Amino acid sequence: MDKVNLAEKLSGFSDYFNPRIAGELNGQHIKLVKFKGEFVWHHHDNEDELFYVVKGSFDMHMRDKIVTINEGEFIIMPRGVEHKPVANEEVEVMLFEPASTLNTGNVINEKTRTNLESI
Amino acid sequence: MDKVNLAEKLSGFSDYFNPRIAGELNGQHIKLVKFKGEFVWHHHDNEDELFYVVKGSFDMHMRDKIVTINEGEFIIMPRGVEHKPVANEEVEVMLFEPASTLNTGNVINEKTRTNLESI
């Protein structure tokens, strides 16, 4: 029951596409992550995923469109929908998703992160 | 799969303690709400609740302490924990909580809101 300051937590790490756990509720995680560059195309079979931009902006690529998500905006990617975040500049993002969610979804590669750090 | 701009959604209403639904995922709701004044002491038997301040600040009263939540900060109120939000000035808040969550929890009074509007 302590509060969490997003900027403070985000200042504590600098690597990209490596989400940290900043909170847990109802079986869901609040994660904080920085993106820069291009992620991998993937989907989640069983999890819907919310991306909220804390600072900066990024492009959410879907197979049929690209949506630019700016500071103060969120997008929900429903389960099963292929997507790929691309950030031309560094962007700070808060994720809200089930604790079971793997960052690369159905894909396992060098970008896959497990045993996420809690901050 | 459209994005949601919080400021734009929040500009669309002006009443207090009347949450709107701005998104749904994994059985959870994203709600937007404005607080001004004092809410009612309550708890939720089965739901944890996250309060993220988009603009302004408010005091989260618990029985043993008061925590001031400022812009860019969140607090998670675990199920069973009594709480009461108090805002001296208008504050804009994003909530993450199960779709089943009633705003006044175990209390039914004139502040209780059901059949929330989706925006």
Chai-1 contact restraints between the chains, C-beta under 6 A:
chainA,res_idxA,chainB,res_idxB,connection_type,confidence,min_distance_angstrom,max_distance_angstrom,comment,restraint_id
A,K3,B,V67,contact,1.0,0.0,6.0,A-B,restraint_1
A,K3,B,I69,contact,1.0,0.0,6.0,A-B,restraint_2
A,K3,B,E73,contact,1.0,0.0,6.0,A-B,restraint_3
A,K3,B,I75,contact,1.0,0.0,6.0,A-B,restraint_4
A,V4,B,F74,contact,1.0,0.0,6.0,A-B,restraint_5
A,N5,B,E73,contact,1.0,0.0,6.0,A-B,restraint_6
A,L6,B,G72,contact,1.0,0.0,6.0,A-B,restraint_7
A,A7,B,G72,contact,1.0,0.0,6.0,A-B,restraint_8
A,G23,B,I76,contact,1.0,0.0,6.0,A-B,restraint_9
A,L25,B,D48,contact,1.0,0.0,6.0,A-B,restraint_10
A,L25,B,L50,contact,1.0,0.0,6.0,A-B,restraint_11
A,L25,B,I76,contact,1.0,0.0,6.0,A-B,restraint_12
A,N26,B,D48,contact,1.0,0.0,6.0,A-B,restraint_13
A,N26,B,P98,contact,1.0,0.0,6.0,A-B,restraint_14
A,D48,B,L25,contact,1.0,0.0,6.0,A-B,restraint_15
A,D48,B,N26,contact,1.0,0.0,6.0,A-B,restraint_16
A,L50,B,L25,contact,1.0,0.0,6.0,A-B,restraint_17
A,V67,B,K3,contact,1.0,0.0,6.0,A-B,restraint_18
A,I69,B,K3,contact,1.0,0.0,6.0,A-B,restraint_19
A,G72,B,L6,contact,1.0,0.0,6.0,A-B,restraint_20
A,G72,B,A7,contact,1.0,0.0,6.0,A-B,restraint_21
A,E73,B,K3,contact,1.0,0.0,6.0,A-B,restraint_22
A,E73,B,N5,contact,1.0,0.0,6.0,A-B,restraint_23
A,F74,B,V4,contact,1.0,0.0,6.0,A-B,restraint_24
A,I75,B,K3,contact,1.0,0.0,6.0,A-B,restraint_25
A,I76,B,G23,contact,1.0,0.0,6.0,A-B,restraint_26
A,I76,B,L25,contact,1.0,0.0,6.0,A-B,restraint_27
A,F96,B,F96,contact,1.0,0.0,6.0,A-B,restraint_28
A,P98,B,N26,contact,1.0,0.0,6.0,A-B,restraint_29
